[in-house]
Structures are given as structure tokens and as C-alpha cells.
Amino acid sequence: VKQRDLARQTSVLGLHDRSDVTIPWQGGPSSDGWLYESLDRTLGVWAAIHGCSPAATPTTSPYIGGPSHVACSEFGHCDSGKRVMLCMYDGFGGWFVFLPPPSSRA
């Protein structure tokens, strides 16, 4: 990876719809013919850059669950001091725009 030191200066949060066929999270060919790496592989590279644990584990957040069934995981113990996370959800690309802040939800 070129410019590894620069890459280690930022945290990474992947947000992805489980049913996305344009950029499938599992990787492989998309509905429009492009070929994508899987999110596991892509975030695994980021985890390696940051010196994190090699496997992501489930994590908690006030946004977990809800109508979009949000579930998040994190590659922990990053040497860089940054975070590498993935949140999956059911719905469309902009779920986070319409989700009320945790303090306003019952």
C-alpha cells in the first residue's frame, strides 16, 4: 500500500445495504457488470494497515437494530489508535440520514 502512514491517520467506517446489487457487499460482479472485492477483504486490508485484529467482532451502538436492522462489527485493538468498522443494514443507501438521534428514540 502506497502512503501507508497517511492511510493510518484516518478511521474507516463501511456502511452497506445487505441487498445492494449495484455494489454487492459479498464482492463479485454487480448488476451493471463491474467486478468488486468483498467488504470483508477490503476492510481486512484497512485493518492490516491499521494493525488491528485480523477478524471483526460484533460491536454495540445506539443505532443497532431499529427498522433497518443495523448490525455493526469492528476490527479491534488497532495499533494506529484509529477504528475500522462495518455496519450493515436493510434498506437503501441513505438510512443514516433519516434515523433520528438516539436520544429522541423510545
Protein Blocks (a to p, Z undefined) as FASTA:
>chain_A
ZZklmmmmpccdddddfklcklcfkgpjdfkopacddfklmmmmmmmmnopafbdcdddd
fkggjjnopacdddehifklpacdddddeddfklmmmpccfklpZZ
